[in-house]
Amino acid sequence: MKQPVFKSLSIFAVCICFLTTGCASSLTSSSPLQTTVVEGEKRLSGTDDLRFDVHRNSEDDFLVVTQTPVCREMATRESVSRKQLHGVLPAIIEIGFFGLGILDLVVAHAIVENSETRTPLEDAPTGNKVACASSQPAADQQVILQYAGLDRLQYGLTDADGIIRTEAPLSQEPFRYVNVFVRTGTAKRFAGAIWTTPATLE
């Protein structure tokens, strides 16, 4: 009878020693640092591009092209390294033994906080582009008009007020809409589509 009791007491004593050695703090202290990249505040870079838009002037039925400066949205970043909390379950069990688990968890949390290091990184683009100034008339821009149902394209220029001017008269055939493109260098930039009925551009 004495041997089983002694064996049980020995196991119990070993468990008590194990639980009172600060399992959570020991495991947390010996764990490797984990590193993550954290994004912070957002800011706008300098002008990165121009956005072109087209609308119909209701007073004289002209098509007007505007341009809006667009900036890239940037985010501050930093590398954060810190240890991860381990041994929470044993620490909870420790609480039943004179509340030792509470102290163990407090020490483990302090180890995590003291292990943290932050290293600033270069700002990175978020992928968003945001208008960063008011729209202005797109003056002296070459434009291309593509009418629905017509095979040929119409070319023109914008004047100082962004109004599209064309040399050749427009077709009198009915069309549902016109796509407007602005040529910048070798690229064509889509400015928008105007749904309309037959009209004449001066």
Disulfide bonds with the S-S distance in Angstrom:
Cys71-Cys132 2.04
